[in-house]
Structure formats: structure tokens, C-alpha cells
Amino acid sequence: MTNPACILVYGRDYKLLETRCLVLELTGGDVHATTKLLEAERILQENHPNLLVLCYTLNKEDRAVILDSAQRFCPGIKTLMLTADGQPDTGEGDHDIFTGARAFKAKVVEVLGENRA
């Protein structure tokens, strides 16, 4: 039996994070969410998440800082960048949030690379 994935969701709008956590909990994972950088870094250090989900509410500088921290504390961590304009920023690890909750859950399972649905 596979251990549940640990997922960290980081963004600036707590209401959006709450909704995303509800969807992510359906993957059977241990989900953490925060709007604060120091809290995100603490979760990275203590929980060593398998996946970092970055909300579209973060600007490029915010993303760069947390991605640097993620690689420092959890080398090789998988990331998923959420977009809200239909235009992915970086490629395969991006997901347009307007495709719906089911597609979001499926994308997370795909990025984790394991059957966690």
C-alpha cells in the first residue's frame, strides 16, 4: 500500500486555498495550505511534501522564492503551477484552474505519478 502524498498549496488568497484543499483531500493526500512564505518553508522542512501547488495569485518573484526554498529543503519536489488565463507559464507542470475540480484532481494525480485518486 502506498503512503499518501503530502501536498503543500501556497498562494495569496486563503479562500482559494481552502477550496483547492478540499479537492486535493480527495486524492487521499495529506494537504497543507498557507499564504505565508515562512509557514510554507516550515512545512517544506518538517513535512517534506511530494508536491508543491502554486496558486496563480503569486507573482513571479513569490514563485521564484518558494521554488528556490522547495529545491533547497525538498530536492526533486514536484510542482504544479496554477494559471487563470489559459496560458501555461512553464509547460507540463501547469494547470488552468478553469478546467474544473475533476480536471485539477486528475492533474495532481498525474503529476504525482501514482494512483492516488
Buried (B, 14 or more C-beta within 10 A) or exposed (E): EEEBBBBBBBBBBEEBBEBBBEBBBBBBBBBBBBBEBEBBBBBBEEBEBBBBBBBBBBEEEBBEBBBEBBBEBBEEBBBBBBBEEEEBBEEEBBBBBEEEBEEBBBBBBEBBEBEBE
